[in-house]
């Protein structure tokens, strides 16, 4: 049976809907950076209040990079698809579910990064990265099985590359979850470096 013809309209609808979800998720991140309310607005007190916001700013930056890298990977997936199938819709919905969830662990990090509970929230954030890697593996599995990988390269090579990359980064996320109980900040920096590597290797 011949595959149905490419449908740029279906792909456009999927990408537009997905981009809207990404945009909302990124916007929600900044809500965790609260404007300080001071009884006496002196320069010293304001600077002290602003400096105390560093956990919120750090987690905002990390989550912004996280969602941006996921968006880049999603764009890479869409450009490899010729048309939309139910399997692609399901895998895409799983990815969007994760993206909409990211503001929650971000808020936890912002709230508890300077507390004894920091290892738990950092480990949870590492779990988000692990789930993202698994979802992207599923996405590329769908593309490989349904023949949507680019013709200019061997589909087996493209699929194997992404599987190897996701397996490697999955291992890093597991390590980051363990490192969180020794140094929460080191765990977050390891996650950030992994996301950057993931984005640059697409």
Beta strands, then each sheet from edge to edge (+ up, - down):
end
